[in-house]
Amino acid sequence: MLSLVDCIAFSGLTPEQLDAVACFKHIPTIVAAEWAEEVLDHPDGPAEVEAVLEAEAKLACDHHLAIAADCAHGLCEFRLAHPELGH
């Protein structure tokens, strides 16, 4: 059986990024990890993940100032890890 730590490691995202995806999609972190692993295998996957991270960062800035810095940091890390996005 895989643990949450294993699923996070296989997802292609950091725990911080997965928390943002889970929050945005209103799903458990382990489901977000499965989603990320599947989506990142598709050509447009990084752009889809980026859009979710960007949307969650904006929501955090608008409503949850305590986590806004974490969301923005996760988005920056994701963009650095995916230079094909052109940022």
C-alpha positions as CSV (number, residue, x, y, z in Angstrom):
1,M,0.0,0.0,0.0
2,L,1.3,3.5,-0.9
3,S,1.4,6.1,1.8
4,L,0.5,9.8,1.3
5,V,4.2,10.5,1.4
6,D,4.7,8.0,-1.5
7,C,1.9,9.5,-3.5
8,I,3.3,13.0,-3.0
9,A,6.7,11.8,-4.2
10,F,5.1,10.3,-7.4
11,S,2.9,13.3,-8.1
12,G,5.5,15.6,-9.6
13,L,4.5,18.4,-7.3
14,T,5.7,19.6,-3.9
15,P,3.5,19.1,-0.8
16,E,2.9,22.9,-0.8
17,Q,1.7,22.7,-4.4
18,L,-0.5,19.7,-3.7
19,D,-2.1,21.5,-0.8
20,A,-3.0,24.4,-3.1
21,V,-4.5,22.0,-5.8
22,A,-6.4,20.2,-3.1
23,C,-7.8,23.4,-1.7
24,F,-8.7,24.8,-5.1
25,K,-10.4,21.6,-6.2
26,H,-11.9,20.8,-2.8
27,I,-10.4,17.3,-2.8
28,P,-8.2,15.4,-0.4
29,T,-4.4,15.9,-0.9
30,I,-4.0,12.2,-1.9
31,V,-6.5,12.7,-4.7
32,A,-4.8,15.9,-5.8
33,A,-1.5,13.9,-6.0
34,E,-3.2,11.3,-8.2
35,W,-4.7,14.1,-10.4
36,A,-1.3,15.8,-10.7
37,E,0.5,12.7,-11.7
38,E,-2.1,12.0,-14.4
39,V,-2.3,15.5,-15.7
40,L,1.4,16.1,-15.9
41,D,1.8,13.2,-18.3
42,H,-0.2,15.1,-20.9
43,P,1.3,17.8,-23.2
44,D,-0.9,20.5,-21.8
45,G,-0.6,19.2,-18.3
46,P,1.9,21.7,-16.9
47,A,-0.2,24.6,-18.2
48,E,-3.3,23.1,-16.5
49,V,-1.5,22.7,-13.2
50,E,-0.1,26.2,-13.5
51,A,-3.6,27.6,-14.1
52,V,-4.9,25.8,-10.9
53,L,-1.9,27.1,-8.8
54,E,-2.3,30.6,-10.2
55,A,-6.0,30.6,-9.5
56,E,-5.5,29.3,-5.9
57,A,-2.7,31.9,-5.3
58,K,-5.1,34.7,-6.4
59,L,-7.9,33.3,-4.2
60,A,-5.5,33.1,-1.3
61,C,-4.4,36.7,-1.9
62,D,-8.1,37.8,-2.0
63,H,-9.4,35.8,0.9
64,H,-6.7,33.9,2.9
65,L,-3.8,36.2,3.4
66,A,-2.2,33.8,5.9
67,I,-1.5,31.2,3.1
68,A,-1.1,33.7,0.2
69,A,2.7,33.6,0.5
70,D,2.8,29.8,0.4
71,C,0.6,29.7,-2.7
72,A,2.7,32.3,-4.5
73,H,5.9,30.4,-3.6
74,G,4.4,27.1,-4.8
75,L,3.5,28.8,-8.1
76,C,7.0,30.2,-8.5
77,E,8.6,26.8,-7.8
78,F,6.3,25.1,-10.4
79,R,7.1,27.7,-13.1
80,L,10.8,27.2,-12.4
81,A,10.4,23.4,-12.7
82,H,8.5,23.8,-16.0
83,P,10.4,26.2,-18.3
84,E,8.3,25.1,-21.2
85,L,5.5,27.3,-19.9
86,G,7.6,30.3,-21.0
87,H,7.7,32.2,-17.7
